[in-house]
């Protein structure tokens, strides 16, 4: 069972999707399940984890509606206001949706590099475990020290780091990202997605060799038991086709740890998100 652990859908709206800059005009349009279906069929993908891009509860409900209609969507990562006084009540409400497995905040956009460890945010994340929700960490390298603190402060909360924390691949810069990643990986409650890499490289001229130093770090730090493939479709289309993105990870795994291919391309995600085999692909 091949699971894409990170993909998105949206009805493009210039205001809600202001993060899509002029340089990203190629993805300034709708991306919906019908388009993703053809990618999955062509690339042998059985199921996916659908992740939020807009920070509203309306977005979470939109993703859940799609998940109900399309069995290939095995899990949804939505958004909720983790700072809200009514958080416990909202978590109780959202706990009724079987395919909702966790939440993400776009912490990379926060001006405070220690946003993740402010008292109110820590208190919010500490409630997730009661409802069996995971939390996805979306940050830039400069915010890794806060992520390290977050993971160590809440050792029973399952976390997954998106996009390797977006290292500076185009600039071929490894430190201090590599050191911080090794420290973060010491917290066994943290997984890492092999996703989003091509967008951090030279969009038009990247080569597989550009990614090896970064993959070497995360494979050594997290081990094959805590890594999972994600396409980051359709954002990945800025720098490469779905097939090229999948092949990039498959080639590295094939060369370095072929015995762990099934884990990285499905089993680890199924375990982390607590997915189980169902009649149509995977169902939560």
N, C-alpha and C positions, 0 to 999 in steps of 0.2 A: 504494500500500500504506500504510494508516494503522496506525501502531503507538502503543499506549498504553505509554509508557516507565516507568510506575510504578503498580503496583496490588498488592493483597495478598489472601491467603486465610488463614483460620484456622478451627479448631474452637475455639469460645470456651471458655476455662478461666479462672476468676476469679483463680487464682494466677499462671499464666503471662502473663495479659493484665491485670495489675494497673494498667497505664498507662491502661486504659479507665476513667475516673473516673465518678462518679455523673452528672456533667453530660453524659457521653457515652453514656448508657444506650441510646440508639438503635442503637448498634453492638455492644451486649453480646449477641451471638448469633453463630451460625455464618455464615461467608461463604465459599462454595465455587464451583467453576467453573460449576455449572449456573445459578446466579444471574447470574454475570458474563457468561455466554453471551448472555443476553437483552439485557443492556446493550450488548454489542458489536454485536449484530445491529441493534438500534434506532438505534445511533449511528454505524454504518458503520466499525467498528473491526475490523481484520483480525487483529492479533496484539498480544501484550503482553509486558512485562517484569515478572516476578513477583518481588517484593522481600520479604525477611525482616522479621519483627517480633519474633521471639523469639530470644534469644541462646544457642542451643544447636545442636550438630551434628544433633540429632534434627530440628530445624526445617528445616535444609538438606535432609536426606534426605526429609522430608515434601513439601517443595516440588518436589524432583526427581521424586518419584513422581507428583505431579499433572502435572508437565510431560510425563512419558512418556505419560500417559493422554490429555492434551488438547493436540492439535497447535497450538491457538491460542496457547499459551504458548511464545513464541519463545526466551526466555532467563530464567534464574533468577539472582538475586543472593542468596546465602546468608550464613550467619555461620560464622566459624571463629575460634578463639582465636589472635589475632595475637600474643599475648604468650607463647604456649606454647613450651617448649623443643623440642617435637616438631612444630613448625609445618611444616617442610619435608616431613616424612613425611606429614602430613595433606594438604598441598597436592598432593603426588604422588598420594595416594589419590583426591582429589576431581577431579584432572585427567582422569580417565577418563570423566566425565559430560559429554557434548557440549553439553548445554543450560545447564550451569553456567558463567557468564561473569564472575563476580566475587563480591565480598563487601562487607558493610557492618557497621560497629559502631555502636551507638547512642551516639555520642559526646556527643550533646546531654545525656544523663543523667549524664555524668561530672562530679563536683564540681570537678575540676581543669580550668580553661579551656584549659590547655596540654597536655591529655592526648594530643592528636594528635601532638605533637612530642616526647614523652618518648622517650628513646633506644631503649628496648625496642620501643615501638610503631613507630617509624621503621624499625627493623631488620626488624620483621615485614612491614610494607608493602613494603619493598624486595625481598622475596622474590616478591611477586606477579607481577612482570614476567616472571620466569623461566617461569612457567606460563601466561602470556598472560591473566591475570586483571585486571579493572578494580577500582577501589575507589570506593565511594559515600560521600560526605561528608554526614553527617546532624548538623547543628549548629544552635545559636542564634546570633544576631548577635554576641554577646559573644565567641564562639569563632572568629570570622572571622580575627583576626590569626594564630591558630595554623594555620588552614587555608592562609593565604597562605604561611606559612613551610613548611608541609608540601609544598605544590605546587612551591615553588621549590627545595626540598631534593631532590626526586625528579622532575626534569624529564622523565624518560622513562616515568614511570608515568602511565597514563591515569586521570584522576579525573572524577567527575561530582558536582556539588553538588545535593543534594536540596532541593526546596521553597524555592529562593532564599534558603536559610539562615533561613527563617522570620522575615521582617521584621515589624515592629509595625504592621501595616496598620490594625488597628482604632483604634490611637492616632494614626494618620497621622504616624508618626515615620519620617523618612528617614535622618537622620544619627545615628551615624557609619556605619550600614549601607551607604549608597550609596557612600561613599568607599572603604570596605573592599572592596566588590564590584568596584569599578573596578580596584583594585589586584590582587585575586585574578584577574580576567579577563586581566591581563597575562601570566599563565602560560598558554601556549597548550595545555598538556596538560589543562586544566580545561574541562569542559562544564557546562551548567546546565539543570536540569529546570524547566520551567514547570508546576509541580505544587504542591499543598498550600496554595495561596494563600487559598482561601475559608475555610479553617479558622483562618487568622490574622486574618480580618476579623470584622465583626459578623455572627455566624451567621444572624441572623434579619432583618437590614436592610441587607445589603451591596448596593451598586450597582456596575455595571461601572466607573464613573468612579473608584471607590475604589482600583482596582488600576493605573490608568494611570501614575501617577508611578513605581511600582515596576517595571512593565514597561518604561517608558521607559529606566530605568537599565540593566536587564539587556540590552535590545536594543542599546543604545548601547555597553555595555561588552563583551559577548560577541559581538555580531553574530549574524545569523540562521544562520550556519554552525555555531554551538556551542550552540544551544538546542533543546530537545525537549519536546514535550507529554507530560504525565503526569496521569492523573486523580486519583491517590491514592485510588481506590475501594478499600474502602468508607468509609474515613475521611472522604472528602469529603461523604458523605451527612449529616454533622452540620450542614452549611451549605448544601447544594444538591444537586440531582440530577446524575447523570452528564451529562445533556444540557446543563444550565446551565454546568457546569464546562468542558465542551468548547467550548461556544459563547462563553464568556468569552475564551478564547485565540483562537478562530477569528475573532471579531469584531475583536479588536485587530490580528491579522495582516492581516485583510481591509482594514482601514483604513490600515495603515501600511506593509506590505510584502507585498502579495498574491502577488507573484512568488516568494516564499519559502515558501509554504504547504506544499508537498510536503516540503520539507526539515524543517520544524519538526514536521510531523505524521507523520513516518516515515523519511525518508531519513537524517537526522542520527542517529537512534537505530540504524538498520540499520548505518550506518558505524561508529559508536562501539562497538557490541556485536559487530561483525563477523558480522552476520546475512546470510543469503543466501536468495533465493527458493526455495521448495520446492513440492512438490506440494500440501501442505496449509498454506496461509498461508506462514509463514516457519519455517525450521528452521535450527538452529545448525550 
